[in-house]
Amino acid sequence: MAGPTAPTGEAAPPRALIVWTLILTGAATFMAALDNLVVTTALPVIRGDLGGGLDDLEWIVNGYTLPFACLLLPAAALGDRFGRRRIFTYGIALFTAASALAALAGSTDVLIAARALQGVGAAGIFPLSLTLISAVVPAERRGAALGVWGAINGLAVAGGPLVGGALTDHLSWHWIFWLNVPIGIALLPLAATRLRESRAPGVTRLDIPGAVLASTGLFGLVLAIVRGSEHGWTSGSVLTGFILGGLLLVAFVGWELRTDAPMLPMRLFRSRAFSAVNATNLLMYAGMFGSIFLLTQFLQLIQGYSPTDAGLRMLPWTAMPLLVAPLAGALSDRIGGRPIVATGLVTMAAGLGWLTVLAEPGVSYVSQIPGFVLCGMGMGMFFAAIGEMVMASVEPHEQGIASGVSNAMRELGGALGVSVLASVFAAQGGYETPQRFTDGLVPAVWGGVAALLAATVAVLIAPGRRARRTPAPQEAPAERTPATV
């Protein structure tokens, strides 16, 4: 049964539609965001079950990231052209099927392949979730709505280690992926019937050359990043990936400047707000994801906690976004997102710095709690307000592709962070002894702190709320253009 389509009038959307949109987009993005890091606490167990070394563990994480990052822009463009609800629903279906395949995996190769398919499905979920929310929530309440969305995503990202640890300890690591299957099956009919369909006005054809150039260019670039720590940053295969990926992205920019229907209008990057927000996303995810990848292993391999115990001990971190993000999102409606994001980044940097200063094989858990709390508070503030900044940096009809760019930057940053910080770890330490692990952990996480501080500088470059142009009233209905399904 077809779901509701947007009316041509400007009447406020029904409250039930807003609530259903928040519930369904929140549940789907929670499922997809959870799988970004849900495997981290299970990696030692997966390594013991399926075999493999550090490189295989990185690919279990990055196998998801690679297609996710490469396909976010085309998925957003497909949603603008063929319907955001439709592509969002397809993404849920593929993600659910890929999760079942991952749960059945009997080798690292099959698991990595399933993770890649999960990444393809997630690419159809994330960028469309923001535009589905923006299409039905009035502008004056959008910060609070995106704050809820941010809280859910922050909880998923930070709570991944706890969920993964509990399932691994009490069932098996396979249940990390089985968990998605009933959720996805339940979401499919609800998304098809309870979400409002919308398209970007004026989009009559898909920019296929642009989509191919962007996807292959990002693939080459992200592949080079994730292989950097494995093969060396100056090896022939890695340099080839950087060069070919860079050339394809240059060709993409050239094509977008010439075509009359660009997938990503290059003029968006002339906006200081748009460019600064995307730089902030890239740097934040590089610092935080790379650090979490190593810190969750530190709790298990060096401090001797089981996956469940490690996840429980990260609760001061994982619970904070759920408490902080809704409040920070509502506050962003009043003062704008920039001060909230900047404060969150500094708070996260302070938390990681605390953990790094104390890092040694015999450090007590109690002494680490303030660092976990600071990281969680900062993450909650960041997730709550960054979505509002993304949406406010472009015209309403460009929010779909802006969401795609923003999510591509965060995935590129996550891959970069895991690979670069793992390289620092491997160069300075290793898994041989607790002290060797700590010797590698400390400089790597300091690198994460540096990335977060650089992200703070980037977001402060963005103009404040008053400096940003407010869309004219006649632009508002653009997201509510009728769609034919």
N, C-alpha and C positions, 0 to 999 in steps of 0.2 A: 504494500500500500504506500502510495506517495505521501510524504510528509508535507507540512505547510510550506507554502511559498510566500515570498514577501509581498505585501500589499503595495499598491502604487501610492497610497496616501502617506501622510506624515504622522499618523496617529501613533501614540506610544505603544510599543509592543506589549502584549499581555504579560502579566507577572509570571504566569505559569510557563510561558515560553522562555523567559529569562532564566528561571530556576532550572528547567530541564536542560537548557543550553549549558549552564554552569556545571550541572551534575554530569552530563554525558561527556562534555569536553574534558572536564576534570578527571573523570574515571579513565578515559582513554589515554590522556597524557600522563596520568599517574602510572598506568601500566607500562607505557613506553619509556618514561623517564626512569622508572624503577629498574628496568633492564639495562640501563646505561652502566650502573655500578652494582647491581644486585649480585653479580658473580664474584665481586672482589673478595668477600670473606670466604667464598667457597673455592677460590683458586687453589689453595694448598691441597684440598680434598680432591678436586678435579685432577690436579697434577698427579696425585697418588693413584687415582683410579684409571685415568686414561694415559698417563705418562706425559712426557714433554718437559721442556725447560722454560726459562724466563721468556724466550722468544714466543713459545706457544701460548704462554699465559697472556702476553701482550696482545697476541692475535685474537684470543678469545674476547678480550675487551675491544680491540680496535676493529675486529671483523664486523662488529655492529656499527661502529663509528664511520667506517669508510663509505659504504653505500648511503648511509643516512646523510652524511655531509654532502655527498655528490648529487643527491636527488632532491634536496629540499627546494631549490629554485624551480626545477621543472614541475615538481608536485604543486607548488604554489601557483605556477602559471596554468597548470591543468585545472586547478580549482577555479581560478578566475574565468577560464574559458568554458568549462563543462559543468561547473557547479561545485561549490566547496563542500557541501554535505555529501555529494556523491563520491568525491575523491577521499574525503575523510572516512567514509564507510568502507571503501575499498581498502584503505590503509589498515583499518581494524581487522578486516577479514584476512589479509595477508599476514599481518602480525600474529594473529591467532594461530593460523596454520603453521607458520614458521616456529612458533613456540612449541607446538606439539612435536615437530621434527627435532628441535633441540633437546626436548625431554627424552626422546628415543635414541639420541646419539650414543654410539658405542665407540667412537674414536674422536680424537681432537679435530681431525679433518671434517667429519660430519658436523661436529658442534660448531666449528668456525663457519661452515657453509650455512647452517641454520641461523647463526647469529647475523650473517650477512643478509639473509632474507628478512629477518626481523628488522634490520636497519632500513630496508626498502619500505616495509610497511610503516615503520615509524615516520619516515619522510612524508608519508601521506597523512599523518595524524597531526604532527606538531604545528606546521605553519598554518594549516586550515583551522586549528582550534582557536587561535587568536582572532582570526577574521570572522569566524562564526560568532564569537562573543561580541566583537565590535559591531557586528551587523545588527544586533538586537538590544544592546545595552545603551541607553542614552549617554551622551558624552559626559554629562555632569556626574554620572555614577560609574563611569568606566574604570576609574582608578581603583575603586573599591572592588569591582568585579575582577579586574586583573590582579588585584591583591590576593583574592581568594584563589585564582588560578596559580599565582606565584607560590602561595602557601602549599598548595597541593603538589606542585612540582618540586619545591624545596624539600618537602617531606619525603617525596619519592627518591630524590637524589641522595639526600643525607640518610634516609631510612633504608636504602638498599642493602647496606652491610648487615643491619639487624635482621631484615627479612631473609636475606640469603643465609645468614648464619643459623637462624632458628630452623629453617627448613632443612638445611644441610645436616644439622645435628640430630634432629628428631625424626626426619624422614630420610631424604637423600638429596643430593644436589639436583637431581632430575626434577624435583618438585618446584624448584625455582621457576622452571618453565611451564610445568603443568598448571601452576597457579593462574597463568594468563588465559588458559583455554576456556574455563567456564565464564570468566569475566568477559572475554571477547565475544563468546556466543550470546551472552545476555545483552551486550551492548548493540549488536548488529540490528535487531528489529527496532530497538528504541531509537537508535540514531536515524534510521530510515523514516520513522514516523513522528518523532518529537522535535527534530531540528528543522529550522527554517532554511530552505535552499536560497542561495544567493550567488550572484556572479559579479565580476567587475564590469561596470558599464563600458560599452564601446569596444570590448574585446571580441572581435569577430573571427580571428584565426590564431592558431598557435605558432609561435616563433620556433619552428623546429630546428633550423640551423643554430640559433642561439642556445636552445636547450642542449643540443649535442655538444657544442663547443664548451658550454659551462660545465656539463657533467664530466666530459672526458678531461678537461683541464683540471677540475677539482680532484678527479680520480688520480691523475698523475701526481699532483701536489701532495694530497693526503697519503697516497701510497709511499711516496718518498719519505714523508715524515715518519710514518709508522715503521718503515724499514731502516731508518737512520740509526737507531740504537742497535739493531741486529747486525747490519752490514758495515756500519761506519758512515759518517756523514759525508766523507769525501770519496766513497766507493763509486765505481762506474755506474752501477744500477741506480743508486740513490741520486747521483748528479743527473743522470739521464731523466729520471722522473721529475726532478725539479725543473730541468730545462724544458722538456716537452710539455709538462703541465703549465709552466709559465708562458710558453709560446702560444699554447691553445687558449689560455685566458686573455692574452693580448689580442689574439684573433677574435675572441668573443667580444671584447670591448670595441674593436674596430667594426665588427658586424653590427653591434647594437647602436653604434653611432650613425650607421648608414641606413639601416632598415627603417621603414615607416611604421612598423608594429613591433617595437623591441620588447622582449621578455622582461628586461631590467633596464629601464631608462637611465642612462649614465648621468643625466642631470641630477639624479637623486644624491649623488656623491658631492655635488656642489653645496649641498646643505651641511653646514657644520654640525648640526644636531644628528643627522643621519650617519655621517662618517664617524663622529665621536662615539655614538652608541654602539656601533658595530665593532670599533676598536676595543671598546670596553668589554663587550661580550667575549671577544677572542681572548683577551688577556686574562679575564677572570677565570674562564674555564680552563685555560692552560695552567694557571697557578693552582686552582682548587682541585681539579680532577687528577692532575699528576701527583699532588700531595696525598690525596685520599688513597690512590692506588698503592702507595708505599706505606702509609700509616696503618691501614687495615691489616697489612701483612706483619707490621711491627708488633701489633697487639697479639697476634697468634703465634708467629714463629719465634719471636724474641721474648715476649712476656708470658707465653705459654697458655693463653686463653683459648678455649674452644671457639668455633665459629659463633655459637649462640652467646657465649660469655663476652666475646669481643663486640658483638652487635649490641648487647645490653649495656656495655660500658660506654658505648657511643651515644646512648640515649640523651645525655645532656646536649649533644650536638643535634641529634635527629629530631628532638621534640621542639627545639627553639623555633624553626621556621613556621610550624603550625601555630604557634602563639604570637609570633612577631609579625608575620607577613600580612594578615588581614588588617591589623592596626596600621602598619606602614602603608598599605595600599590605600586605605581611607585617608590617611594623612597626605598622600600624594595628590589627592583631589584638591587639597587646600593649598599646598605649598609647591607642588610640582615634584617630579621624580628625581631631579639631579641631586639635591642635598641628601635624600634618603639613600640613593645608590652609593654616593661617595662615602657616606658614613658607614654603610654596610661593608664596603670594600676595606676601609681602614680597620674596622672591627675584625673582619676575617683575617687580615694581615697580622693584627695583634695576636689573635688566637693561634695562628700557625707559628708565629714567632715564639709564643709561650711554649708550645709543644716542642719546638726545635731546641730551645735553650735547655730544656729539661731532658731531652732525649738521651738516654743511656740504658744499657741492658737492665739495670736494677731499679729504674725509676718507679715510684709508687703510682698507683692509679689515682689516688686522691689528689695528688699534686697536678695531675693532668686535667682535672675537671674544669678549672677556669678556662683553659685553652679550648676545650670542647664547647663550652657555653658561648664563648666569644665567636667561635667559628659559626655556630648555629644561629646566633643572633644576626651576625653579619649576612649570612646566606639568606635568612628570612627577609631582611631589608632589601637586599639586592633583587631577589626574585619578585618581591611585591611591586617594585617600582620600575624595573627595567622594561616590562611589557608596555606600561603607559608611555614611557619615553619613545619606544619604537613606534607605537601607533601615532603619537603626536608629532613625529618628525616628518610625516608625509601626508599627502592628501588622502581623504577617506577611500577613494577608489584605488589607491596604490598600497593599501595596507596589506593585501595578500602577499605581494612580492616583497614588501618590506619585512614581513614576518619570515618569509623564506630566507632572505639574506641574513637576518638576525640569527636564525637557527643554524644556518650554514656556518656562520662565524663561530658560534658556540661549539659546534661539533669539530670544526677545524681546530679551535683552541684546545678542546679536550684531547684530540689525537696528538697535537703538538706537545701538550703538557705531559701526557703519559710517556711519549717517546723520548722527549728531551730530558725529563727528570729521571727516567729509567736509565738513560745514557750516563747522566751524572752519577747516579747510584752505582752503576756497573764500573765506572772509571775509578771511583773512590772506595768502593767496598764490594760486598758480595754476600752470599748465603752461607759461607763456610763456618763462621762462628758468630755469636751474638755481637761481639765487638766489631767485626767486619761489616755486619749489616748496619749497625749504627754509624760507622764511619762513612758509609755511603748515603744513609738516610739524611743526615744533618745537612750537608751541602745541597742535596737535592731539594729538600723542603725550603731551605733558604731561597732557592731559585723560585719556588712557588710564592714566597712572600714578596720577592722582587716583582713578579708578574702582577700581583694584586695591587701593589703600590703604583706600578705603571698604569694599571687600569683606572686607578683613582685619578691620576693626572689626565687620562683620556676623557673621563666623564666630566671633569671640571672644565674642559675645553668647550663642552656643549653649552649652547645658550640657555639661560634660565627661562622660566615659564613666560615671563613678560616679553622676552625677546622673540619667542616663537610666534609665527603667524597663526592666528585663529582662523579656521576655515569659514568661508562665508556661509550664511544660512542655507543658500540654495544647493550647497555641495552635500549637505548631510544625508539626503535621501539616496545618494549614489549607491550605498551598500544595500539598499532595499529595492533594487531593480527586480522586477518580476523575472522568474526563471521558469523555463519549460523543462520538465523532467521526462 
